[in-house]
């Protein structure tokens, strides 16, 4: 929608395809989220607050005769910022409940180790570059062979510090609202529903296996 003033955009959220930021076509299935924090010389000032991979990409990761394990953690950075991480592991074959529990426990420990020495922006950068996921997958393979180990999404639950601000240029007030979103989209709400359904389905499968 059109905004009469660029200042009206302050506090809103906007998303950008990671490919447009990195120039790497492999990043086309990921989105970075920013909060608009200010305006300077007709340029929006933003702070990174989240990252997610698209639901369609997540669906392509899961195949028959595998086990999908979804998990969600809230961890702290070295500066005390709380970060919610949604993770997905896909095993190469069906596994028992005890293996799923071991994977989740090990995943949390590994993520705590990864995030502890970093602030949010640096941790998000490590996720975007896939350094975190590749290292975690290698270690989780010791528990059971994995097809995928990905961070489906992460978001900052507290205000980002002023030092984390980046700039996004805009042609003027009419362009301010482009890609800006105040509320959760229908696709995001469906993704949350899918996550709940998958967790319940995994629990049922595990009970049947035990």
C-alpha positions in Angstrom: 0.0 0.0 0.0 1.0 3.6 -0.6 2.5 5.6 2.3 2.4 9.4 2.4 5.6 9.6 4.3 8.7 7.4 4.5 8.5 7.8 8.3 5.3 5.9 8.3 7.3 2.8 7.4 9.3 2.8 10.6 8.6 -0.3 12.7 7.4 -2.3 9.8 8.9 -5.6 8.5 10.2 -6.3 5.0 11.6 -9.4 3.4 14.2 -9.8 0.7 15.2 -12.9 -1.2 18.7 -13.8 0.0 19.8 -14.4 -3.6 19.3 -10.7 -4.3 21.6 -9.9 -1.4 24.4 -12.5 -2.0 24.1 -12.9 -5.8 24.2 -16.6 -5.3 21.5 -18.5 -7.1 21.7 -21.3 -4.5 20.2 -18.8 -2.0 16.9 -18.3 -4.0 14.9 -20.5 -1.6 15.7 -18.3 1.4 14.3 -15.0 2.7 15.9 -12.5 5.0 13.6 -10.3 7.2 14.4 -6.8 8.3 12.7 -4.2 10.5 12.7 -0.6 9.3 14.2 1.4 12.1 14.6 4.9 10.6 14.9 7.1 7.6 18.0 9.1 6.5 18.2 11.2 3.3 15.2 9.3 1.9 17.0 5.9 2.6 15.4 3.4 4.9 17.5 2.2 7.7 16.9 -1.4 8.6 18.0 -4.0 11.2 18.1 -7.8 10.4 15.6 -9.7 12.5 15.1 -13.0 10.8 15.7 -15.7 8.2 13.6 -18.5 6.7 13.6 -21.0 3.9 10.5 -21.2 1.8 7.8 -23.9 2.6 8.0 -25.2 -0.9 11.7 -25.9 -0.5 11.1 -27.7 2.8 8.5 -30.0 1.2 11.1 -31.0 -1.5 13.5 -32.1 1.2 11.2 -34.8 2.6 10.8 -38.1 0.8 9.2 -41.5 1.4 10.9 -43.9 3.7 12.5 -41.2 5.7 11.8 -39.6 9.1 11.1 -35.9 9.4 12.1 -34.4 12.7 11.0 -30.8 13.5 12.3 -29.0 16.5 12.2 -25.4 17.9 14.6 -23.8 20.4 15.0 -20.4 22.0 18.7 -19.6 22.5 20.8 -16.6 23.5 23.6 -14.9 21.7 26.7 -13.6 23.5 25.0 -10.2 23.8 21.9 -11.7 25.5 19.6 -11.5 22.4 17.0 -14.2 22.4 16.7 -16.1 19.1 14.0 -18.6 18.1 15.3 -21.3 15.8 13.1 -23.7 13.9 15.1 -26.7 12.7 14.4 -29.7 10.4 16.3 -33.0 10.2 15.5 -35.7 7.6 17.0 -39.1 8.2 17.9 -41.5 5.4 15.6 -44.2 6.8 12.9 -44.6 9.4 14.2 -44.3 12.9 12.9 -45.1 16.4 11.8 -42.6 19.0 15.0 -43.0 21.0 17.1 -41.9 17.9 14.9 -38.9 17.3 15.3 -37.9 21.0 19.1 -38.3 20.7 19.1 -36.2 17.5 17.1 -33.4 19.1 19.2 -33.3 22.2 22.5 -33.2 20.2 21.1 -30.6 17.9 20.3 -28.2 20.7 23.7 -28.7 22.3 25.4 -28.0 18.9 23.4 -24.9 18.3 24.1 -23.5 21.8 27.8 -23.9 21.1 27.5 -22.2 17.7 25.5 -19.2 18.9 27.2 -18.6 22.2 30.2 -16.6 20.9 28.3 -14.6 18.3 25.9 -11.7 18.2 22.7 -12.1 16.2 23.9 -10.5 13.0 27.0 -12.7 12.8 25.1 -15.8 13.7 22.5 -15.0 11.0 25.4 -14.5 8.5 26.8 -17.9 9.4 23.4 -19.5 8.8 22.9 -17.7 5.5 26.3 -18.9 4.3 25.4 -22.5 5.5 28.4 -22.7 7.7 26.3 -23.6 10.8 24.2 -26.2 9.0 27.1 -28.0 7.3 29.0 -28.3 10.5 26.0 -29.5 12.5 25.0 -32.2 9.9 28.5 -33.8 10.0 28.3 -34.2 13.7 24.7 -35.4 13.8 25.6 -38.1 11.2 27.4 -39.8 14.1 24.0 -40.4 15.7 22.3 -41.6 12.5 22.8 -40.9 8.8 21.0 -37.8 7.8 19.8 -36.7 4.4 19.2 -33.1 5.6 19.8 -30.9 8.6 18.6 -27.4 8.0 17.5 -24.3 9.9 14.0 -23.6 8.6 13.9 -20.2 10.2 15.3 -18.0 12.9 14.0 -14.7 14.3 15.1 -12.2 16.9 12.6 -11.8 19.8 14.1 -8.6 21.2 15.0 -5.3 19.5 18.2 -5.3 17.5 20.9 -2.9 18.7 21.6 0.3 16.8 25.0 -1.1 15.7 23.2 -3.8 13.6 21.5 -1.3 11.3 21.9 -1.6 7.6 20.7 0.6 4.8 18.1 -0.1 2.1 17.6 2.6 -0.6 14.2 3.5 -1.9 13.1 5.9 -4.6 10.7 7.7 -2.4 7.6 7.4 -0.2 5.6 5.5 -2.8 8.2 2.7 -2.8 8.5 2.6 1.0 5.7 0.0 1.5 6.9 -2.5 -1.2 7.6 -5.9 0.4 6.6 -4.6 3.8 4.5 -6.8 6.0 2.9 -6.1 9.4 1.2 -9.4 9.9 2.0 -13.1 9.3 1.1 -14.1 5.8 -1.3 -17.0 4.9 1.8 -19.0 3.7 3.5 -18.5 7.1 0.3 -19.5 9.0 0.0 -22.6 6.9 3.7 -23.4 7.6 3.0 -23.2 11.3 0.0 -25.6 10.9 2.2 -28.0 8.9 4.8 -28.0 11.6 2.3 -28.9 14.3 0.9 -31.6 12.1 4.3 -33.1 11.4 5.3 -33.1 15.1 2.1 -35.0 15.9 2.6 -37.4 13.0 6.2 -38.1 14.1 5.0 -38.8 17.6 2.4 -41.3 16.3 5.0 -43.0 14.1 7.4 -43.3 17.0 4.8 -44.8 19.2 4.0 -47.4 16.6 7.7 -48.2 16.1 8.2 -48.6 19.9 
